[in-house]
Amino acid sequence: QVQLVESGGGLVQAGDSLRLSCAASGRFSSYNMGWFRQAPGKEREFIGNITWSGGSTYLIDSVKGRFGISRDNGMNTLYLQMNSLKPEDTAVYYCAASNYYTDYKYAYWGQGTQVTVSS
């Protein structure tokens, strides 16, 4: 198992940057990690993911070029660097973990961190 705690959210203006962190306990380095977000009144949205080694990342088109995912397995931490933030990026952001033993489904989730972008 792995326990996840997100941090780094806040209120920023359009065009600003934020870096979210997801601190993990347990065997963090054995998990592929994903970032999700949920805006008010909307379904949870997958943003992107990173493999257990950090060797490969994927981001959805709407954030590609503005967001970046990275991880530090030595620090048991996942990151989401968000640049050029837009009001439509306002949401609660979640990290999640998956691996072979979860059938590669995101079985472990953090509690979320709020990001609010004002125009």
C-alpha positions as CSV (number, residue, x, y, z in Angstrom):
1,Q,0.0,0.0,0.0
2,V,0.9,3.6,-0.3
3,Q,-0.5,6.7,1.4
4,L,-0.6,10.0,-0.5
5,V,-0.8,13.6,0.7
6,E,-1.0,16.5,-1.8
7,S,0.1,20.0,-1.0
8,G,1.0,23.3,-2.8
9,G,-2.4,24.5,-3.9
10,G,-3.6,28.0,-3.5
11,L,-5.1,31.1,-5.0
12,V,-3.2,32.6,-7.9
13,Q,-3.8,34.9,-10.8
14,A,-4.0,33.9,-14.4
15,G,-0.5,33.5,-15.9
16,D,1.1,32.5,-12.6
17,S,2.8,29.2,-11.7
18,L,2.3,26.7,-9.0
19,R,4.1,23.4,-8.1
20,L,2.0,20.8,-6.5
21,S,3.6,18.0,-4.4
22,C,2.3,14.6,-3.6
23,A,4.2,13.1,-0.6
24,A,4.0,9.3,-0.4
25,S,4.7,6.7,2.2
26,G,5.2,3.0,1.4
27,R,6.9,1.6,-1.7
28,F,6.4,4.8,-3.8
29,S,9.0,3.8,-6.4
30,S,7.0,0.7,-7.3
31,Y,4.0,2.7,-8.4
32,N,3.1,4.5,-11.6
33,M,1.6,7.8,-10.6
34,G,-1.2,10.0,-12.1
35,W,-2.5,13.5,-11.6
36,F,-6.3,14.2,-11.8
37,R,-8.4,17.2,-11.2
38,Q,-12.1,17.9,-10.5
39,A,-13.7,21.3,-11.1
40,P,-16.9,22.3,-9.4
41,G,-19.9,20.5,-11.0
42,K,-17.7,18.5,-13.3
43,E,-16.4,14.9,-13.5
44,R,-12.9,14.1,-12.3
45,E,-10.5,14.6,-15.2
46,F,-7.2,12.7,-15.8
47,I,-4.4,15.2,-16.4
48,G,-1.4,12.9,-16.9
49,N,0.9,10.3,-15.5
50,I,4.5,9.2,-15.0
51,T,6.0,5.7,-14.9
52,W,7.5,4.3,-11.8
53,S,11.0,5.2,-12.9
54,G,10.1,8.6,-14.2
55,G,11.3,7.6,-17.6
56,S,8.0,8.3,-19.4
57,T,5.3,10.9,-18.9
58,Y,2.0,11.7,-20.6
59,L,-0.1,14.9,-20.4
60,I,-3.4,15.6,-21.9
61,D,-3.5,18.2,-24.8
62,S,-5.1,20.9,-22.8
63,V,-2.2,21.2,-20.4
64,K,0.7,20.0,-22.6
65,G,3.3,22.7,-22.9
66,R,2.1,24.4,-19.6
67,F,2.2,21.5,-17.1
68,G,5.0,19.0,-16.3
69,I,5.1,15.9,-14.2
70,S,8.1,14.6,-12.4
71,R,9.0,12.5,-9.4
72,D,11.8,12.0,-6.9
73,N,11.9,8.4,-5.8
74,G,14.5,9.2,-3.2
75,M,12.2,11.7,-1.6
76,N,9.1,9.7,-2.2
77,T,7.5,12.7,-3.9
78,L,5.5,13.3,-7.1
79,Y,5.3,16.8,-8.6
80,L,3.0,18.7,-10.9
81,Q,4.6,21.9,-12.2
82,M,1.9,24.2,-13.5
83,N,2.8,27.3,-15.6
84,S,0.7,29.9,-17.4
85,L,-2.3,29.0,-15.3
86,K,-5.8,29.8,-16.6
87,P,-9.1,30.3,-14.8
88,E,-10.3,27.0,-16.3
89,D,-7.5,25.2,-14.4
90,T,-9.4,25.9,-11.2
91,A,-10.1,22.6,-9.5
92,V,-9.2,20.2,-6.7
93,Y,-6.1,18.3,-7.8
94,Y,-5.4,14.7,-6.8
95,C,-2.5,12.3,-7.1
96,A,-3.1,8.6,-7.4
97,A,-1.0,5.4,-7.6
98,S,-1.3,2.2,-9.6
99,N,0.9,-0.8,-10.3
100,Y,0.7,-4.4,-11.3
101,Y,-0.9,-5.4,-8.0
102,T,-3.8,-2.9,-8.5
103,D,-4.3,-4.2,-12.1
104,Y,-2.9,-0.9,-13.1
105,K,-6.0,0.9,-11.8
106,Y,-5.5,4.0,-9.7
107,A,-6.3,2.3,-6.4
108,Y,-4.7,4.8,-4.0
109,W,-5.6,8.5,-3.8
110,G,-4.7,11.6,-1.9
111,Q,-7.2,13.9,-0.3
112,G,-6.7,16.6,-2.9
113,T,-5.4,20.2,-2.9
114,Q,-7.4,23.2,-4.1
115,V,-6.1,25.3,-6.9
116,T,-8.0,28.5,-7.7
117,V,-6.9,30.7,-10.6
118,S,-8.5,34.2,-10.8
119,S,-8.8,36.1,-14.0
